Amino acid sequence: MQRFWRRVSAAVRRPVNVTSTVLMAALALPATAVGDWPTFRGDLARTGRAAAPIGAQPTLAWKTQLGGSVDGSPVVASGTVWVGTNHGTFAAVDAGTGAVRWRVSLDGAVCSAAALAQDRLVIGTARRFLYCLGLDGKTLWRVRAWDAVVASPLVLGDTCYWGSMDGVFHATRLADGAKIWEVQLAGGISAAAASDGQRIFVGDEAGTVWALLPTDGKTLWKVETSCHVMAAPVVADGKLLVPLVSPTRLVPPEIPYLMVLNADTGEQLWHVRGPRSIFASPILAPIGVAYVSVEGYLSDTLLRAQAADGTREVYRQQVGSVVDSSPAWAEDTAYFGAQDGCVYAVRLSDGAVLSRTRLAPKIYSSPALDGGKLYIGASDGHLYCLR
């Protein structure tokens, strides 16, 4: 979760009801837990790609007040959207109408997307817990880390992989929360891990990128940088796309703020260098690698695309505000939120901004695309649905 501590430090200190209480009766759901957007960025590789776009000029279908800033990202399946708030609530919302099916209170702010697998929802909180909920909102188990759990978990098979801000990366049995293994990384983990099914890729805030073996956590390779990894890497076409954040934001030095690595070996294939940072996961599209970069702390924000081999910049386009929201995309359109409170629709082939839909004061949430609709949270406490 990008820049977590700045946004929710107050929520971490706020007293929260430790007991998960169902506030509304749960509605029965189909047995499947497989949906079009069941995890952060839609899949384990964190590609952000959906089957179909919602169009260049989205309109509001509904909005639902959830009682706290919705900085985390929704997941969607079986006609239900699940999302949490920085007040520690986690809710199931009807995807068609926006009606709240149920709401539970967890211990600590929810700052990232859940992972949905095998009729279970796994989600971390700022008060150091990883929860596993049933589709009725009941807590099946929870485990505690030594520091906040702000990165979205990854479920591969019967195992949940998750990091905490103490720098420990965990493998936990999905069935009962039992520990399988833990490894200590070089820094705190605020970005979701990615997987190609054979390896787990995770970055930490000390700037190290790791490739781990899922069975025992063995390090296959690691790459050290002088930067921070604060957004999920992306696995695609045998490459690992790694967005990086400058260690100094007010007067940033030149850094390799976008690195493309060989997923098998960790060898650097190419990078883009400059006094910039990337707070959101990139896209590997037909045009090349598209991403949003920021110069300085709250300064110049650009949507850019680099040729897939890194040899040239394809385009650059000004964006109105800083972007923490990792884009969702389909065909030739990408969608993301920004700190100006707008959802942007952009054409990937040339970077043209097709629309800016203003929703709220700020948007940190990353969108979910499913069934011709886009779901995104906002700082005003609403979950929004656009179509």
Buried (B, 14 or more C-beta within 10 A) or exposed (E): BBBBBEBBEEBBEBEBEEEBEBEBEBBEBEEEBEBBBBBBBBBBBBBBBBEEBBBBEBEEBBBBEBBBBBBBBBBBBBBBBBBBBBBBBBBBBBBBEBEBBBBBBBBBBBBBBBBBBBBBBBBBBBBBBBBBBEBBBEBBBBBEBEBBBBBBBBBBEEBBBBBBBBBBBBBBBBBEBEEBBEBEBBBBBBBBBBBBEEBBBBBBBBBBBBBBEBEEBEEBBBBEBEBBBBBBBBBBEEBBBBBBBBBEBEEBEEBBBBBBBEBBEBEBBBBBEBBBBBBBBBBBBEBBBBBBBBBBBEEEBBBBBBEBEBEEEBBEBEBBBBBBBBBBBBBBBBBBBBBBBBBBBBBBBEBEBBBBBEBBEBBBBBBBBBBEBBBBBBBBBBBBBBE
